[in-house]
């Protein structure tokens, strides 16, 4: 058979193939094989298709190290989570990213990365859209799952674990504007539709505590970093985020961006 005929058969073999990804399969738009692949097929060699995402199988926990942790960190970052540097060390930033991923994928959040989490990393779910007719660039705060999603131009830009208002009434003595004052209220994050307003850089002192890089969206309620972001609502009403997320968010999130707060958290 002539070389021209072989090259023609190779081109036909690559037309209309099905592309497989970690999210399922879709009809490819008539992809063209690379020249070296065509030459190999014409010569009778086997061309291996691009593999699906294949996760490690090692059981990981907080404090684990190694290549499986690096894979985990890179995969989480690829999906829009913020696990910190891909340094192969399973620390606090990676833990909160794992929590967020597990919650989005219907897995009870824990520090353990086992079979269910690895499988989900191969075939991840996308976050539930809370506002289907929302602006392409917006923030959605899911109080039920304790997750925040930031969309840019209709695409998921960032997903993070959060801790919102505890729902517990409080009275707190604090020094504010040079006076010792008593502040009382309900530690609740109100649902509704808002927009980002003013912000502060670094640590900002309020009468209820310290906020890191706060971005306010509803009066005195802000998205902000905190040293404690537990697996339950614990704030006075603000939306706490891991410190590494709060460090990056101000450069990503502008003023006047819609913020939609939905749901409610039910303690087990």
URCOR-V659371 format. One record per pair of residues at least 12 apart in sequence whose ideal C-beta (glycine too) atoms are under 10 Angstrom apart, sorted by the first residue. I is the first residue (numbers start at 0). J is the second residue. Records with the same first field share a line. If there is no record, write none. Layout:
BEGIN
I->J, J
END
This chain:
BEGIN
0->41
2->38, 41, 42
3->41
4->41
5->37, 38, 40, 41, 42, 43
6->37, 38, 40, 41
7->37, 41
8->37, 40, 41
9->32, 36, 37, 38, 39, 40, 41, 42, 46
10->31, 32, 37, 40, 41
12->32, 36, 37, 40, 46
13->27, 29, 30, 31, 32, 33, 36, 37, 40, 46
14->27, 29, 30, 31, 32
15->27, 28, 29, 30
16->29, 30, 32, 48
17->48
18->30, 48, 49
19->48, 49, 50, 51, 52
20->49, 51, 52, 121, 122
21->51, 52, 53, 54, 74, 77, 78, 119, 120, 121, 122, 123
22->51, 52, 121, 122, 123, 124, 125
23->122
24->51
32->46
33->46
51->121, 122
52->74, 77, 120, 121, 122, 123
53->70, 117, 120, 121
54->67, 70, 71, 74, 112, 114, 116, 117, 118, 119, 120, 121, 122
55->67, 68, 69, 70, 71, 74, 112, 117, 120
56->113, 114, 117
57->70, 71, 112, 113, 117
58->111, 112, 113, 114, 116, 117
59->71, 89, 93, 97, 110, 111, 112, 113, 116, 117
60->89, 94, 97, 109, 110, 111, 112, 113
61->89, 90, 91, 93, 94, 97, 109, 110, 111, 112
62->88, 89, 90, 94, 110
63->87, 88, 89, 90, 93, 110, 111, 112
64->86, 87, 88, 89, 90
65->87, 88, 89
66->87
67->87, 89, 112, 117
68->82, 85, 86, 87, 88, 89, 90, 93, 112
69->84, 85, 86, 87, 88, 89
70->85, 87, 117, 120
71->85, 87, 89, 93, 96, 97, 100, 112, 116, 117, 120
72->84, 85, 86, 87, 88, 89, 90, 92, 93, 96, 97
73->85
74->100, 117, 120, 121, 123
75->92, 93, 96, 97, 99, 100, 120, 123, 158
76->96
77->120, 123
78->96, 99, 100, 103, 120, 123, 125, 155, 158
79->96, 99, 100, 103, 123, 125, 126, 148, 149, 150, 154, 155, 156, 157, 158, 159
80->92, 93, 95, 96, 97, 98, 99, 100, 103, 123, 155, 157, 158, 159, 160, 244
81->93, 95, 96, 99, 157, 158, 159, 160, 240, 241, 243, 244, 245, 246, 247, 248
82->94, 95, 96, 97, 99, 100, 241, 243
83->95, 96, 241, 242, 243, 244
84->243
89->110, 112
90->243
91->226, 228, 241, 242, 243
92->241, 242, 243, 244
93->110, 112, 243
94->108, 109, 110, 112, 160, 241
95->108, 159, 160, 161, 162, 228, 230, 240, 241, 242, 243, 244
96->158, 159, 160, 241, 243, 244
97->109, 110, 111, 112, 116, 120, 160
98->110, 145, 146, 159, 160, 161, 228, 229, 230, 241
99->126, 144, 145, 146, 147, 148, 157, 158, 159, 160, 161, 241, 244
100->112, 116, 119, 120, 123, 124, 146, 158, 160
101->115, 116, 119, 160
102->126, 141, 143, 144, 145, 146, 158, 160, 230
103->119, 123, 124, 125, 126, 127, 141, 144, 146, 148, 158, 160
104->116, 118, 119, 120, 122, 123, 124, 125, 126
105->119, 124, 144
106->118, 119
107->230, 267
108->144, 145, 160, 230
109->230
125->148, 155, 158
126->139, 141, 144, 146, 147, 148, 150, 155, 158
127->139, 141, 143, 144, 146, 148, 261, 262
128->148, 150, 155
129->141, 142, 143, 148, 259, 260, 261, 262
130->150, 192, 257, 259, 261
133->150, 153, 192, 257, 259
134->150, 152, 153, 194, 256, 257, 259
135->150, 151, 152, 153, 154, 257
136->149, 150, 151, 152, 153, 154, 156, 252, 253, 255, 256, 257
137->149, 150, 151, 153, 192, 194, 256, 257, 258, 259
138->150, 156, 157, 193, 194, 195, 214, 216, 222, 238, 248, 252, 256, 257, 258, 259, 260
139->158, 257, 258, 259, 260, 261, 262
140->161, 163, 188, 190, 193, 216, 222, 238, 258, 259, 260, 261, 262
141->161, 163, 259, 260, 261, 262, 264
142->161, 163, 164, 166, 187, 188, 189, 190, 232, 238, 260, 261, 262, 263, 264, 265
143->261, 262, 263, 264, 265
144->160, 161, 262, 264
145->159, 160, 161, 162, 163, 228, 229, 230, 231, 232, 238, 239, 262, 264
146->158, 159, 160, 161, 262
147->159, 160, 161, 163, 222, 238, 240, 244, 248, 258, 260
148->259
149->222, 244, 248, 251, 252, 256, 258
150->256, 257
151->251, 252, 256
156->251, 252
157->240, 244, 247, 248, 251, 252
158->244
159->222, 228, 238, 240, 241, 243, 244, 245, 247, 248
160->228, 229, 230, 239, 240, 241, 244
161->188, 222, 225, 228, 232, 234, 237, 238, 239, 240, 241, 244
162->188, 225, 227, 228, 229, 230, 231, 232, 233, 234, 237, 238, 239, 240, 241, 264
163->186, 187, 188, 220, 231, 232, 233, 234, 236, 237, 238, 239, 260, 262, 263, 264
164->184, 185, 186, 187, 188, 189, 220, 232, 233, 234, 235, 236, 237, 238, 239, 264
165->185, 186, 187, 188, 231, 232, 233, 234, 235, 236, 264, 266
166->185, 186, 187, 188, 232, 236, 263, 264, 266
167->185, 186, 187, 232, 233, 235
168->183, 184, 185, 186, 187
169->182, 183, 184, 185, 186, 207, 235, 236
170->182, 183, 184
171->183, 184, 206, 207, 208, 235
173->204, 205, 206, 207, 208
174->206
175->204, 205, 206, 207
176->206
180->206
182->205, 206, 207, 235
184->207, 235, 236
185->235, 236
186->207, 232, 233, 234, 235, 236, 237
187->220, 232, 234, 235, 236, 263
188->217, 220, 232, 234, 235, 236, 237, 238, 260, 262, 263, 264
189->217, 218, 220, 236, 260
190->259, 260, 261, 262, 263
191->216, 217, 258, 259, 260, 261
192->216, 217, 257, 258, 259, 260, 261
193->215, 216, 217, 218, 220, 256, 257, 258, 259, 260
194->215, 216, 217, 254, 255, 256, 257, 258
195->214, 215, 216, 217, 221, 222, 252, 253, 254, 255, 256, 257, 258
196->214, 215, 216, 217, 218, 221, 254, 255, 258
197->213, 214, 215, 216, 221, 254
198->212, 213, 214, 215, 216, 221, 222, 223, 248, 249, 252, 253, 254
199->211, 212, 213, 214, 215, 221, 223, 249
200->212, 213, 249
201->213, 224, 246
202->223, 224
203->215, 221, 223
205->219, 221, 223, 235, 237
206->219, 235
207->219, 234, 235, 236, 237
208->223, 225, 234, 235, 237
209->223, 224, 225, 226
210->222, 223, 224, 225, 234, 237, 239, 245
211->223, 224, 225, 226, 239, 240, 242, 245, 246
212->224, 240, 242, 244, 245, 246, 247, 248, 249, 250
213->237, 238, 245, 249
214->238, 240, 245, 248, 249, 252, 253, 254, 256, 258
215->237, 258
216->237, 238, 252, 256, 257, 258, 259, 260
217->236, 237, 238, 258, 260
218->236
219->235, 236, 237
220->234, 235, 236, 237, 238, 258, 260
221->234, 236, 237, 238, 239, 245
222->237, 238, 239, 240, 244, 245, 248, 249, 252, 258
223->237, 238, 239, 240, 242, 245, 248
224->239, 240, 241, 242, 243, 244, 245, 246, 247, 248
225->237, 238, 239, 240, 241, 242, 245
226->239, 241, 242
227->239
228->240, 241, 242, 244, 245
231->264, 266, 267
232->263, 264, 266
238->258, 260
END
